[in-house]
Amino acid sequence: MSGVSKRNILITSSNFPKGSASANYLDLFCRGVFLSGRQIEVYLLKGFFLGGRKTNDTKRNITSYGAKYTYLNIVNRPSNKLLKLSGDIYAFVGLTLLLFSLLGQRRKVTIFAYNNELYHSILLNCFCKMAGIKVVTFVPEYYDISEFSGSITKKLRWYGFLVNFHYLNRLSSRLIVFSNFIKEKYIEKNYPENRILVQPNLTDFDFWMLPETETAYTVGYSGTLYKKDGIEDLLMAVSILRNRNLRIKTLILGDVVNEESVLPSLKSYCENLGIEKDVTFTGLVPLADVKVWLHKCMILAITRPNIVQTVAGFPTKIGEYFACGKTVLSTKIGDVGSYFKDRRDVVFAEAGNPVSIADNLQWILNNFEESRGIANNGLLRADELLNYKKTVPSMMQFVESPDSSTKLSN
């Protein structure tokens, strides 16, 4: 095929191959690239950063499946502002030199870009546009301005996001977006529809499977614990069920990252609701342990509210929930409602409505056999949609297809 590149390069400001949800996504994407018979190399514009933890990586590394990844910045992101600035300048120079080194093979190179700062994006997109190097940009989210309220630094990040989203991303040869909401945003800006692929996240189904485990919790939740994730709505639903004389043993896995823990405030919230004895908080735990904990739950819940960020994105955890083979209760937001059918693949509740969440949890408990069938159907549907082994080869075919024959997949 004439569009096939001999060299694929991923450039990102995210962690890789572990250390965040975006790092896990990129790791699965790269695994899928190798499984499809292709190769990809990764360049990291930021040092590893995860709540004060450090990586043992060196400047140049290689994953277990053969992907080479190189830090253009200081390997572990320093807390000292001067060192941060020095590292960022060093990375900017390194990115510039990398791009110039590609000029001789520009027709055979595809650069994948994910979550880059404004100044990186200006350099990358403008250079590649002028040099004729293909750039494919991942667009996982769309933010509301409320996410950047507060300091001047946060406001500057908001404006940087807007410039990236509305202008620089449109210089890309292709866009891989996580939702139809984002796709429509670009179509409104006259970006060609046949150069946009909607692919809602990736999941490693083999990793999340375990032999049948004894149930210890009625409902489980895993992920960050911001208000935008609807954790308070879930806890309120547990309280409502308790008032109906139905005690729900609840497991909450996770915490916020790179910020002050929200567990004390959530525990206080549970005390005010009178459910502190029914809720177990684990805090941040390794991914392998998350899998074990989730398999101890009968129901897995994702209760995000209906806001711009949740409608525009696609929840990472929902694929992992389905992969565990459990009945999934989800609020019906964004594309989730398009991909999965209520009480066939998933049990939907109304977003922002704890009573609806409580009612549907109770329905699952009262319809055990039907719920097991829903769990199995959900697993099969999610495997078709999110399994990286199946989806990444199709993503690469989309990237490599000439514009005239590119087809949009959903």
Steps between C-alpha positions, in 0.01 A plus 500: 500500500642835400404671827686256724780665699833333560544692826236579764585743779293593805572836665327570832515702821330214688668228702588179315460204516344517850406769749161636393187417303649667192823300545300176509314603185819580312659176619207300362511696175870422456444134589231486233731659244759228562234226491391629159850436363611863517739682732486828689747702707409746777646836601397651836497878534452495878668307778309234693261662749255317728437636847864518604582148380803435284579266214814292463508570126817621334514754218442228240285193570313218332170337595447126538340487153779694328393866491794736555423811707726795567473791744578834336460659845640413845389142569326576832314831492670722763307712751749787474360762260838593355580134429155459343561794271847371408355157422224650285748707300719192455197302379397775258848500347493119487163504321633753249805286425280189469273670247792622288646149503179375333518728198687250285233233552196726547283315247544175691436631851178532700506692827230430759443786748328466837441757774776747417555850640421800280860585416573140405189489282590823320844365414381150410197592288649799320831325424330183374246694294779685319719189467220272379526257794175323588371578851219307668367666814309322778223717650371324813308779674333836483519713814265750657652828617408409859782244492748786478355746751731659754857607433639683198700186416178301474343768281802486267459121480136556400598734218772255396241222484272716283778584253602135481145369458357758262802590287817291527329160499336593170844508337522122556461255213264286710319526833423208731231625737338328798140608441249615242470826696861582412453381142208741454708787640757449225241453227354838606849643440496351147755229575439217247276234654678215318823588684344457847484164674290452812659237724379504863798391705682164511492208746720196560236232557754227570649699788168562677376142493536281810356167613168532683554677832287495813284812526587725795335829391164584347623791291846625407640819350851558367668817379564860591268646760429846364146639515488475119518122545174495698634319805272696737194397296598135544549540876167681528336206316651263755349717774158495331509120487597484866192708579303231313652244739733372228864520607743515209858403573697744286863505383663824384837455329728794428551866587603816319853511356763774541273687741399488865298186577121534499451187711460691833218713356329195344522306825344799677228504232427134571479570873246775437296254292531231767664247267861512625485133607373393159773666290863389465759739354827351377678814376742468209604141432705331224311406185546127561332542840216704348414198287485272806282744693254548212447128465377494860203721404160390370424830323744757360375858482593811304279794596635801310281811483377655176760776443703605195811304597315171558287533186807579288715218637463127542559340843814286517357289779191379320702272272691363799173440685353305209824303464458379859177332393289688756163670470571866424282783622570825315343840468384556144728772368677568171571211266455234768127511433560451127733202528323303774131413542323536833431168679655306215868596532493740795262644758457874453411757764421867456805723534510722808207313658591292810142367523526358147838347586350343813196369311715332237739350755196353670369370168826314438487343846137394446572352155815298557470254209407769248790709625744217432379492139547876475857462629577240233346708220689807617828310496444386141394845378789677672745246362390590146524872566797547733737201479830650386595182315201550270478878479861617460552318166188678370633831634825446310310417180313828540828690547659337197204534261502766229246777564282388212441154647501575871189380678382605844455221752289517813 
